[in-house]
Amino acid sequence: MTAEHTFPSDHVDQSPAGTEQVASSSPVQPQEHIHIEGFIREEQTFPPDERRDVLVTVIRGGASLNGYYYSEAILQRLATLLDNAHAYVDHARSDGESAVRSVRDIVGFYRAPHYVPPAAGEHGRVDATLHILESADWLWRLIREACTLGQPGLIGLSIDIYGTWQLRESRDSSRPLREVISVSALNSCDIVTRPSAGGTIRRILQDRYPSQEADALSRAASAPLQRGHSMSETVPSINTTTHQNSTLSSQSNQLASIREQEQAPSPTPALETILQELRLERARLALERRLQEVHLPEVVKQHLRHRYEGRIFEMAELEEAIAEQRHMLAELAATGLVRDHGYARPEIGEQITEAEKIQAAFDRMFELEIDTSRLGNIRGFTSIREAYACVTGDPSVSSFSERSLLGQIRIGEHAPLMRISEGDTTTASFSYLLGTSMNKRLLKDYQAWPAEWQKFCTVVPIKDFKQQTRVRLGAFGSLSTVAEDSAYTTLSLTDTAATYVPMKRGNLVTISRETIINDDLMAIRQIPTKLAVAAAYTLAEFAYGFLSGNPTIYDGSPLFTTGNPHNNLGNAALSTAAMQAGVTAMREQTNFAGKRIGLRPRYLVVPPELEWTAMIATRSAGMPGSPNNDINPMMGYVTPIVSPQLTSPTQWFLVADPREVDTIEIGFVGGQVNPVLFIQDQPLYGLNFTQDVISYKIRHEYGGAVVDYRGLYRGV
């Protein structure tokens, strides 16, 4: 704040030392302006440009409420993984979701994580700065109000990691501790209501001093250091930690002494000493802040601290040294001399995660093949109860679960890699894993089901459920003869259009809690196979229904007619002679201009009742039933297709190759040819909540129509 006032000079005299003296009566001097600088500070105000930074404790060492034990080494490992980690609201509902979270759930990120050694009688902890994004303003208001009311513990933090553990002796023999011995990946550190490993909100980080005072302090400390770039231009805000705030408090007191001496004719030795101390302190703070920001092994950071401790340096020099250390680590890693050391973050796909292993166990339970070269020979779950208990830890089902697992593992032995979540758990992980394996089994069985209708139908992708239109352009007849010096005759094309609207087909399948507890694995294992058969049979019925149903097509006439307009319906039972009549009828089909197009059939489609008759008619070298041993002209002429979806025991069909002429088109919405299995994994909604069942929904979306009748012929 700046204000200017005008005073007569005979009222107040401002001495160089800043003391007021009463002036003697003397001639009135010209008025002069006195410039006063100051600032107003109110502790509970939050300016519009507040930083939204919160000092948090992510996790404390020792035993958590969930029975996990975190040592000093694990806490230091978590501190390295936490740098720039995402913060979400609540834990992921499933292992699959924990790998890829929704962008709508992110509320902030962590920076400057560091391990805090234990104090007397306490365990160590991991602290960090949580930055709340502007889009999560509701969370910022909640934290701010909780801290203002002295209740920061209303919410907390909970880690979600993948790691391994071993049993550890505990004072409470009824509850053995699981000591975390390795951490392979940090999924996230989330905001929850009931943390179990000491994750808490400590306080809001706000600038303690107004900008005018900080700028004045910066100018006083850095003015004598001008060497290309001043330290004040390169050092971030130093009002971040409690230690830094106390440092600035002492620096502010020193600033007052500096200001009193600024008007002195020449600097005193005491001033030079204070300025030198200020420059050293700013350099130390800049070094610590930068080392907290970079992701380097702790031993490298210690090396840089020793290198720059007790000296004044430029930030460009420090950045060059950091780049040099990173380059050296990269070369050592390339030659195989360095492996991990907490530096390289695990990337998705580079190592086998616990989610992949558990998913592989589910796949093996459904007799699916897995990549043994990468995952190894993983044992599949032998019962649905075992799978459920392993994933959820539900104590009511834990004949196998952690309680059973704890009874099988001795002190010092390692448990398998598994998800460790210091927060609430639900059955969503189980439903996701089970649904993924069921979907794989469904697709395997669906694709194995015979789909010979695809041989004579055209499969196309469609983008929506709107009416689909397939235009059939007309054809030109013979080209006209053009006499010398005469005009060409104009021809016009006519067209027709086949239309259809795709439909959605599907059902719900539920798995009850009773089924899980009763351990009815065979019932659950049959679900995807039966769904696959139902989906494949429904689609086959739809495709073959165009042949057996004789629907009305695009021109308003039935698909098969004895005479005009289609001339593709015979009246004889299946035989070699009847097939020859059908071939002749197909050869005589004409285009829009009345020209014969010479089509020939490629497939003979029959019901199961005519399978052997079709084999004899198409594979006999001699004419069946002929006493003269005449050759059979239909041998190998067409390929038989037997369809159980054809219910008439007498109908048979000749179908042309769809690559030569359009026949029947089947369009799949979004190009999704296979059925899809969906999971209802919200534990607080739907049947999962009201009836203790997990719901799975199968969906298949497609439609179709006859596009051209000329490639189709029916006998009888």
Secondary structure, 3 states (H helix, E strand, C coil): CEEEEEECCCCCEECCCCCEECCCCCCCCCCEEEEEECCCCCCCCCCCCCCCEEEEEEEECEECCCCEEECHHHHHHHHHHCCCCEEEECCCCCHHHHHCCCHHHEEEEEEEEEEECCCCCCCCEEEEEEEECHHHHHHHHHHHHHHHCCCHHHCEEEEEEEEEEEEECCCCCCCCEEEEEEEEEEEEEEEECCCCCCEEEEEEECCCCCHHHHHHHHHHHHHHHCCCCCHHHHCCCCCCCHHHHHHHHHHHHHHHHHHHHCCCCCCCHHHHHHHHHHHHHHHHHHHHHHHHHCCCCHHHHHHHHHHHCCCCCCHHHHHHHHHHHHHHHHHHHHCCCCCCCCCCCCCECCECCHHHHHHHHHHHHCCCCCCHHHHCCCCCCCCHHHHHHHHHCCHHHCCCCHHHHHHHCCECCECCCEEEECCCCCCHHHHHHHHHHHHHHHHHHHHHCCCHHHHCEEEEEECCCCCEEEEEECCCCCCCCCCCCCCCCCCCCCEEEEEECCEEEEEEEEEEHHHHHCCCHHHHHHHHHHHHHHHHHHHHHHHHHHHHCCCECCCCCECCCCCCCCCCECCCCCCHHHHHHHHHHHHCCECCCCCECCCCEEEEEECHHHHHHHHHHHHCCECCCCCCCCECCCCCCCEEEECCCCCCCCCEEEEECCCCCCCEEEEEECCCCCCEEEEECCCCCHHHHHCCEEEEEEEEEEEEEECCHHHEEEEC
